[in-house]
Amino acid sequence: MGRVKEFGMWLQHCVNRSSMTDQEIAVAAQHRFEGAHELSQDIWLSEQIELVRNKPNLFQPSGSTANRKENNVDTARTICLRTYNSDSGRYETNGDELNAYILARSLSQENFTALLDEYLNLGGKGIREGKQVGLQLRFTHRTLQRLVICFAFGLIAGLSEQEFTDPRNEQAIQTAKKVAQMLEDGELPVGSYI
């Protein structure tokens, strides 16, 4: 999928599904797309937003739109699978797609653990990448934002029970133990589930 189509589908999701304001979209675009720092002051972005508001299905991915609707597939949450192309030496979209909701419904905790393990291992993701995900999650449902915090604390609390450490994880596990103790002592409230 090209960057223009990716931007269009993302914009369609922001306008139609998340009901974001123009300013929220401009801020989110700055964090999501390279070179988008000028978009917050650009009339072009406002025109694109208005265009999507007037034509909600303007940006559709390849494939049958009717089939996607029939199968209740949200095109804004479609994962385009990529495989290694030995001819080009690059990972490229292979035409297969997977809906994020369907994937999430199908994952067991063991599957999710393996997926997270692989995701973090590809490129050694850390705080910077986690912050980028957090910035994107600012525009999700408020209840889900609370659940993200709870889930993150749960991950940390689980890792705090790691018995064996070495220089690669020792300091992180010590920090996890401190966070877990703070949770146990009620020092990190997250509010009630609403």
C-alpha positions, 0 to 999 in steps of 0.5 A: 500500500502506498503512503498516500493510500495509507494516509487516506485510510488513516484519515478516514478512520480518524474522521469517521470512526474516532470523530476527531477534531481537525486539530487532533488529527493534525497533532496525530498526523505529526506523530504518525507520518514523517514530514507531517510537522507542517500539516498542522498549519497546512490548508491542504490537511483541512481540505482532505479532512473536509473531503473525507467528511463529505465522502466517508468511503473515499479511501478504500483498500484494494479488494471488494468493499462489499465483501469487506462490509459483508464480513464486518471488516473495518478497513482502517484496522486492516493489517497488510501482511508482508513477506521477504522478497528475495529478488528485491531484498525487501519485505513487501506487502504480499496481498494477504490481509488480516483484520486487527479485531479478528486477530485480537479475538483469536489470540490466547494469552500465550499467542499474545505473549508470543506476538508481543515478544516477536514485535519487541524483538524486531528492531529492539523496541523500547521506551521511544516506540512505546511512547509513540504507541501511547501517543496514538492511543490518546485518540482511543476510547477513554475506558480503553485508555484506562485499560492500557494503563492497567494492562501495562502495570500488569505486565510490569507486575508479572515481570517483577516476579522474575527470579533470575537476572543478568546484566541485560534485565537486572535493572529493569526487573528491579524497577518492575519490583518497585512498581509492583510494590507501589501497586500493592501499596495503593500508590498508583491508583488507576480508577474504577472500570466504567 
